[in-house]
Structure formats: structure tokens, C-alpha cells
Amino acid sequence: MTRLHFQQNLEEVKHKVLRMGSLVEVIVDKAVTSLKEQNLELAKTIVEEDDKIDAMDLEIEMDCMKLLALQQPLAKDLRTIATALKIITDLERMGDHAVNISKITLEIGKEPLIKPLIDIPRMAKIAQEMIRLSLDAFVKEDIELAKKVAQMDQEVDDIYQAIIDELLEMIVKDPSITKQATKLMFVGRYLERIADHTTNVCERIIYMVTGKLEEIN
């Protein structure tokens, strides 16, 4: 494999990671929309979309293995491939969390929601933006953007805590809502985990560019 051919293949891997991330962003949006609108048919499509993400995960992993085997890259190129492998693992897990949200939507079904969903969609929008911007940072090798995205995780954490506090207060006032309230807490938890995985992506991007592992607080 010539050097030029290797670089072309490496760029293709990056763009496949970007496409995978775009699909993850879409299914997170669909999962939360299906819950907010109690659209059970939409919720059922999430599992099929996640299957596509799993297939992309495997395809990109195989591409990376071929690059490692045929070129034996060093330094920055090796870190880029290692970062791509780490990112697709985080993206795949984000997809799993979207599936978990859709399953909760199906469990709640058409049962009236105990409260209008405001904070959960807010969390989802921030998480989606984090996914999109982190992948931009990956493709552009922009460590300042990666750091900025990671800092957005605190806002997600704050909203999640507010959701927990509100739902616990509601349960105290009306224990009959405990079952659904608990499910909504889990939705908040899944979105919080998606943001955490995105922070992992940002940390790997910084490592890819600088060669230094840096935990972002």
C-alpha cells in the first residue's frame, strides 16, 4: 500500500466515522421525539436504525484492522486509527442508549405522561449538538473545539439532576406515579451517559492530536 493510498483510506475511515455519528445523532433525536409524542411506531424503528449503527461499527473496525496490518502506521497515524476505534465504540454505545429510551417509550405506551417533557428534550438537544461538534473536532483535528464540547457535559449533568429532583418531589406528593417517574429518570440517565460518551470522544481527539492523554473535567 503506497503512502498516498494509505492516507486516502485513512480519510475514508474518518468520513465513515462521521456518517456513523450522524446516524447516532438522528436516532437519539428520534428516540426522544417518540417519547415526547408517544409515537410508538417511531419508537419501533429505533432498533432497526441501531442495527445499521452496529453494522457500520463492524465495517469501520475491519477497515482500521486492515490499515494496521498492511501499513503498520506509527506516531500520529497510529493514534488516529486508535482514536477511530475508540470513537466507534462510544458511538455504538450511544446507539444502545437510544434503543433503551425507545424501549421505555414502548413500555409507557399511551399512558398519559405525568408531566410535560421539557428538560428531557433539552438534554437531548445538547447531547446531539455534542455528538455533532465532537465529530467535527475529530475530522478537523481541532482540540479547542473538543475541549469546548466536553465542557457542555456539565450542563447536561445539571439538567439531569434537576429532573431527578423534580421527579422525586412528585413521587413524594403522589406515590402512584412512581413507576413512570422511575422510567423517566432512566431516560435522563441514558441521555447523561450519551453526553459522557461524547466527552470520552473529545478526550481521545486531544490524545490523537497531541499524543497526551488528558482527562477533561
C-alpha positions in Angstrom: 0.0 0.0 0.0 1.5 3.3 -1.1 1.6 6.3 1.3 -0.9 8.2 -0.8 -3.2 5.2 -0.9 -2.9 4.8 2.9 -3.8 8.5 3.5 -6.8 8.2 1.2 -8.0 5.1 3.1 -7.5 6.8 6.4 -9.6 9.8 5.3 -12.3 7.4 4.2 -12.3 5.9 7.7 -12.7 9.4 9.2 -15.7 10.1 6.9 -17.3 6.7 7.8 -16.9 7.6 11.5 -18.6 10.9 10.7 -21.5 9.2 8.9 -21.9 6.8 11.8 -22.0 9.7 14.2 -24.6 11.4 12.1 -26.8 8.3 12.3 -26.4 8.2 16.1 -27.4 11.8 16.3 -30.5 11.0 14.3 -31.7 8.1 16.4 -31.2 10.0 19.6 -33.5 12.6 18.3 -36.0 10.0 17.1 -35.9 8.2 20.4 -36.7 11.3 22.5 -39.2 12.6 19.9 -41.0 9.2 20.1 -41.2 9.5 23.9 -42.4 13.2 23.9 -45.0 12.5 21.2 -45.7 8.9 22.5 -45.2 7.8 18.9 -44.9 4.1 19.3 -44.4 3.4 15.6 -41.4 5.7 15.6 -40.0 4.1 18.7 -40.1 0.7 17.0 -37.9 2.0 14.2 -35.1 2.8 16.5 -34.0 -0.8 16.9 -33.7 -1.1 13.1 -31.6 2.1 12.9 -29.4 0.7 15.7 -28.7 -2.4 13.6 -27.3 -0.1 10.9 -25.0 1.5 13.5 -23.8 -1.9 14.6 -23.0 -2.8 11.0 -21.1 0.4 10.5 -19.2 -0.2 13.7 -18.0 -3.6 12.4 -17.2 -2.2 8.9 -15.1 0.6 10.3 -13.3 -1.7 12.7 -12.4 -4.0 9.8 -11.1 -1.0 7.8 -8.9 0.0 10.7 -7.6 -3.5 11.2 -6.6 -3.6 7.5 -4.7 -0.3 7.8 -2.9 -1.6 10.9 -2.0 -4.9 9.2 -0.9 -3.6 5.8 0.8 -0.3 6.7 2.0 -0.7 10.3 1.5 3.0 10.9 3.5 5.0 13.5 3.0 8.1 15.6 0.1 10.4 14.5 -1.4 7.9 12.0 -1.4 5.1 14.6 -3.1 7.4 17.1 -5.7 8.4 14.5 -6.6 4.8 13.9 -6.7 4.0 17.6 -8.9 7.1 18.1 -11.3 6.0 15.4 -11.6 2.6 17.0 -12.4 4.2 20.4 -14.9 6.6 18.9 -16.9 4.0 17.1 -17.1 2.0 20.4 -18.6 5.1 22.1 -20.9 5.8 19.2 -22.2 2.2 19.3 -23.0 2.5 23.0 -24.8 5.8 22.4 -26.9 4.0 19.9 -27.7 1.4 22.6 -28.8 4.1 24.9 -31.2 5.5 22.2 -32.6 1.9 21.9 -33.1 1.9 25.7 -35.1 5.1 25.5 -37.3 3.7 22.8 -38.0 0.6 24.9 -39.1 2.9 27.7 -41.4 4.7 25.3 -43.0 1.4 24.3 -43.3 0.4 28.0 -45.1 3.7 28.8 -47.2 3.3 25.7 -50.2 5.6 25.5 -50.4 6.0 29.3 -50.7 9.8 30.0 -47.4 11.3 30.8 -47.2 12.5 34.4 -45.7 15.9 33.3 -44.9 17.7 30.1 -41.5 16.7 28.8 -39.3 19.9 28.7 -36.0 19.1 30.3 -35.5 15.7 28.7 -35.8 17.2 25.2 -33.4 19.9 26.3 -30.9 17.3 27.4 -31.3 15.5 24.1 -30.6 18.6 22.0 -27.4 19.4 23.9 -26.3 15.8 23.6 -27.0 15.8 19.9 -25.0 19.0 19.5 -22.2 17.5 21.5 -22.1 14.5 19.1 -22.1 16.7 16.0 -19.4 19.1 17.3 -17.2 16.3 18.6 -17.1 14.7 15.2 -16.3 18.0 13.6 -13.4 18.3 16.0 -12.3 14.8 15.0 -12.3 15.4 11.3 -10.7 18.9 11.7 -8.3 17.7 14.5 -9.5 20.7 16.5 -8.5 20.3 20.1 -10.0 23.6 21.3 -13.4 22.6 19.9 -13.0 19.2 21.6 -12.4 20.9 24.9 -15.4 23.2 24.4 -17.7 20.3 23.6 -16.6 18.4 26.7 -17.4 21.4 28.9 -21.0 21.2 27.6 -21.3 17.9 29.6 -21.8 19.9 32.8 -25.0 21.5 31.5 -26.3 18.0 30.7 -25.4 16.9 34.3 -27.2 19.9 35.8 -30.4 19.3 33.8 -30.3 15.6 34.7 -30.0 16.4 38.4 -32.9 18.8 38.1 -35.0 16.1 36.5 -34.2 13.7 39.3 -35.0 16.3 42.0 -38.4 17.2 40.3 -39.5 13.6 39.8 -38.6 12.6 43.4 -40.6 15.5 44.7 -43.5 14.5 42.5 -43.3 10.9 43.8 -43.4 12.1 47.4 -46.6 14.0 46.6 -48.2 11.2 44.6 -46.6 7.7 45.1 -48.9 6.3 42.4 -46.7 7.9 39.7 -43.6 6.1 40.9 -43.4 3.6 38.1 -43.5 6.1 35.2 -41.4 8.6 37.1 -38.7 6.0 37.5 -38.8 5.2 33.8 -38.3 8.9 33.0 -35.4 9.1 35.4 -33.8 6.2 33.4 -34.3 8.3 30.2 -32.5 11.1 31.8 -29.7 8.7 32.8 -29.4 7.4 29.3 -29.0 10.9 27.9 -26.5 11.7 30.6 -24.5 8.7 29.6 -24.6 9.7 25.9 -23.0 13.0 26.9 -20.4 11.2 28.9 -19.5 9.0 25.9 -19.1 12.2 23.8 -16.7 13.5 26.4 -14.7 10.3 26.0 -14.6 11.1 22.3 -13.3 14.6 23.0 -10.5 13.2 25.2 -9.5 10.8 22.5 -9.3 13.6 20.0 -6.9 15.5 22.2 -4.8 12.4 22.5 -4.9 11.9 18.8 -3.5 15.4 18.1 -1.1 15.9 21.0 -0.1 12.3 21.9 -1.1 13.1 25.5 -4.0 11.5 27.4 -5.9 14.4 29.1 -8.9 14.0 31.3 -11.4 16.9 30.8 -13.2 18.0 33.8 
